[in-house]
Amino acid sequence: MTLSGTVTFLLLAVAACSGANSTATPTAKVKHTVQFFAEGTETKWAAVTMRTESGGTTQFTPDLPMKTKAGEVGLSFDTYPSGSLLYFSMQNKEGYGSVTCRIVVDGAKVDEVTSSGGYTIATCQGRVP
């Protein structure tokens, strides 16, 4: 084999290994539906902190059970990519009762925590598969 033949062979081998001639397209990020539920027993409202799909946090104080403006129980988002960290915490704002937080991803429960007593905190967390 000549020097130019060797160089051509090496260039073709490198291109084949690097995928330069590949026709595969990059895969799109898969989005998942994440639902957050906040419920209470004998208590009417709670302070909620939750991590958003962009990695920030938001805080609000809903009546319990937490509902959308349309009256549906829980909050649902279909924008969470795989691997997202999930965090949902709620503090009972009454001196009695209990609070329960729950996170559901694509219909499967990821975490559920109940905290009993006045001003107690329930924290749920997990990761989107």
DOMI-373644 format. One record per residue (C-alpha): residue number from 1; x, y, z. Coordinates in nm, 4 decimals. Layout:
REM residues N
+-----+----------+----------+----------+
!   i !       c1 !       c2 !       c3 !
+-----+----------+----------+----------+
! NUM !        X !        Y !        Z !
...
+-----+----------+----------+----------+
//
This chain:
REM residues 129
+-----+----------+----------+----------+
!   i !       c1 !       c2 !       c3 !
+-----+----------+----------+----------+
!   1 !   0.0000 !   0.0000 !   0.0000 !
!   2 !   0.1351 !   0.3457 !  -0.0880 !
!   3 !   0.1557 !   0.6401 !   0.1507 !
!   4 !  -0.1443 !   0.8122 !  -0.0111 !
!   5 !  -0.3408 !   0.4841 !   0.0030 !
!   6 !  -0.2580 !   0.4485 !   0.3720 !
!   7 !  -0.3679 !   0.8077 !   0.4437 !
!   8 !  -0.6937 !   0.7574 !   0.2515 !
!   9 !  -0.7610 !   0.4347 !   0.4388 !
!  10 !  -0.6975 !   0.6043 !   0.7768 !
!  11 !  -0.9238 !   0.8988 !   0.6915 !
!  12 !  -1.2062 !   0.6648 !   0.5922 !
!  13 !  -1.1598 !   0.4599 !   0.9086 !
!  14 !  -1.1697 !   0.7735 !   1.1289 !
!  15 !  -1.4817 !   0.9035 !   0.9497 !
!  16 !  -1.6573 !   0.5694 !   0.9950 !
!  17 !  -1.5747 !   0.5542 !   1.3655 !
!  18 !  -1.6797 !   0.9140 !   1.4295 !
!  19 !  -2.0172 !   0.8705 !   1.2618 !
!  20 !  -1.9436 !   1.1456 !   1.0092 !
!  21 !  -2.1311 !   0.9521 !   0.7422 !
!  22 !  -2.4174 !   0.8650 !   0.9770 !
!  23 !  -2.7725 !   0.9549 !   0.8759 !
!  24 !  -2.9090 !   0.9206 !   1.2325 !
!  25 !  -3.0910 !   1.2225 !   1.3697 !
!  26 !  -3.0587 !   1.3343 !   1.7305 !
!  27 !  -3.3424 !   1.2131 !   1.9516 !
!  28 !  -3.5824 !   1.4714 !   2.0925 !
!  29 !  -3.6010 !   1.5141 !   2.4686 !
!  30 !  -3.8915 !   1.3158 !   2.6063 !
!  31 !  -4.1385 !   1.5187 !   2.8120 !
!  32 !  -4.3362 !   1.3633 !   3.0969 !
!  33 !  -4.6610 !   1.4534 !   3.2708 !
!  34 !  -4.6023 !   1.5421 !   3.6360 !
!  35 !  -4.8878 !   1.5963 !   3.8796 !
!  36 !  -4.8645 !   1.7554 !   4.2244 !
!  37 !  -5.1361 !   1.6974 !   4.4856 !
!  38 !  -5.1829 !   1.8773 !   4.8183 !
!  39 !  -5.4550 !   1.7601 !   5.0564 !
!  40 !  -5.5434 !   1.8238 !   5.4176 !
!  41 !  -5.7461 !   1.6739 !   5.6999 !
!  42 !  -5.9134 !   1.9256 !   5.9290 !
!  43 !  -5.7060 !   2.2037 !   5.7735 !
!  44 !  -5.8161 !   2.4410 !   5.4994 !
!  45 !  -5.4905 !   2.5778 !   5.3560 !
!  46 !  -5.1131 !   2.5313 !   5.3352 !
!  47 !  -4.8004 !   2.7121 !   5.2194 !
!  48 !  -4.6583 !   2.5296 !   4.9162 !
!  49 !  -4.3091 !   2.5370 !   4.7633 !
!  50 !  -4.2429 !   2.3431 !   4.4445 !
!  51 !  -3.9616 !   2.3077 !   4.1947 !
!  52 !  -4.0600 !   2.4011 !   3.8396 !
!  53 !  -3.9575 !   2.2169 !   3.5229 !
!  54 !  -3.6998 !   2.4899 !   3.4528 !
!  55 !  -3.5272 !   2.4247 !   3.7884 !
!  56 !  -3.6591 !   2.7316 !   3.9711 !
!  57 !  -3.9025 !   2.7332 !   4.2607 !
!  58 !  -4.2439 !   2.8837 !   4.3113 !
!  59 !  -4.4395 !   2.9461 !   4.6311 !
!  60 !  -4.8097 !   2.9949 !   4.6866 !
!  61 !  -5.0811 !   2.9322 !   4.9471 !
!  62 !  -5.3704 !   2.7247 !   4.8073 !
!  63 !  -5.6894 !   2.6112 !   4.9728 !
!  64 !  -5.6938 !   2.2354 !   5.0327 !
!  65 !  -5.7343 !   2.0163 !   4.8436 !
!  66 !  -5.5267 !   2.2106 !   4.5905 !
!  67 !  -5.7218 !   2.2607 !   4.2663 !
!  68 !  -5.6751 !   2.4249 !   3.9286 !
!  69 !  -5.8824 !   2.7299 !   3.8339 !
!  70 !  -6.1061 !   2.4872 !   3.6425 !
!  71 !  -6.1725 !   2.2964 !   3.9680 !
!  72 !  -5.9592 !   1.9878 !   3.8936 !
!  73 !  -5.7786 !   1.8419 !   4.1957 !
!  74 !  -5.3983 !   1.8749 !   4.1716 !
!  75 !  -5.1713 !   2.0600 !   3.9322 !
!  76 !  -5.0600 !   1.8888 !   3.6109 !
!  77 !  -4.7678 !   1.9788 !   3.3842 !
!  78 !  -4.6633 !   1.7967 !   3.0658 !
!  79 !  -4.3312 !   1.9780 !   3.0272 !
!  80 !  -4.0887 !   1.7937 !   3.2566 !
!  81 !  -3.7943 !   1.6309 !   3.0727 !
!  82 !  -3.6438 !   1.2982 !   3.1778 !
!  83 !  -3.4077 !   1.3281 !   3.4729 !
!  84 !  -3.5765 !   1.6366 !   3.6211 !
!  85 !  -3.5553 !   1.6699 !   3.9988 !
!  86 !  -3.8993 !   1.6875 !   4.1604 !
!  87 !  -3.9592 !   1.8729 !   4.4878 !
!  88 !  -4.2927 !   1.9582 !   4.6480 !
!  89 !  -4.3264 !   2.0760 !   5.0067 !
!  90 !  -4.6243 !   2.2033 !   5.2015 !
!  91 !  -4.6669 !   2.3435 !   5.5507 !
!  92 !  -4.9918 !   2.3183 !   5.7426 !
!  93 !  -5.1011 !   2.6758 !   5.8170 !
!  94 !  -5.3441 !   2.5709 !   6.0916 !
!  95 !  -5.2721 !   2.4710 !   6.4532 !
!  96 !  -5.4282 !   2.1268 !   6.3973 !
!  97 !  -5.4925 !   1.8609 !   6.1322 !
!  98 !  -5.2605 !   1.6961 !   5.8810 !
!  99 !  -5.1308 !   1.7640 !   5.5309 !
! 100 !  -5.0414 !   1.5205 !   5.2524 !
! 101 !  -4.8290 !   1.5884 !   4.9439 !
! 102 !  -4.8104 !   1.3501 !   4.6475 !
! 103 !  -4.6156 !   1.3496 !   4.3195 !
! 104 !  -4.7311 !   1.1381 !   4.0233 !
! 105 !  -4.5319 !   1.0973 !   3.6991 !
! 106 !  -4.7062 !   0.9567 !   3.3920 !
! 107 !  -4.9737 !   0.8035 !   3.6164 !
! 108 !  -4.7315 !   0.6350 !   3.8607 !
! 109 !  -4.6919 !   0.7604 !   4.2187 !
! 110 !  -4.3339 !   0.8738 !   4.2834 !
! 111 !  -4.3717 !   0.9890 !   4.6458 !
! 112 !  -4.6402 !   1.0594 !   4.9061 !
! 113 !  -4.5858 !   1.2001 !   5.2548 !
! 114 !  -4.8318 !   1.2889 !   5.5320 !
! 115 !  -4.7427 !   1.5135 !   5.8223 !
! 116 !  -4.9730 !   1.5358 !   6.1248 !
! 117 !  -5.0106 !   1.8269 !   6.3628 !
! 118 !  -5.0294 !   2.2016 !   6.3509 !
! 119 !  -4.7768 !   2.3872 !   6.1351 !
! 120 !  -4.5986 !   2.0637 !   6.0334 !
! 121 !  -4.4332 !   2.0182 !   5.6937 !
! 122 !  -4.4753 !   1.7344 !   5.4409 !
! 123 !  -4.2061 !   1.7115 !   5.1721 !
! 124 !  -4.2202 !   1.4924 !   4.8612 !
! 125 !  -3.9361 !   1.4475 !   4.6173 !
! 126 !  -3.8125 !   1.2270 !   4.3374 !
! 127 !  -3.6843 !   1.2255 !   3.9814 !
! 128 !  -3.8558 !   1.1973 !   3.6434 !
! 129 !  -3.7486 !   0.8657 !   3.4837 !
+-----+----------+----------+----------+
//
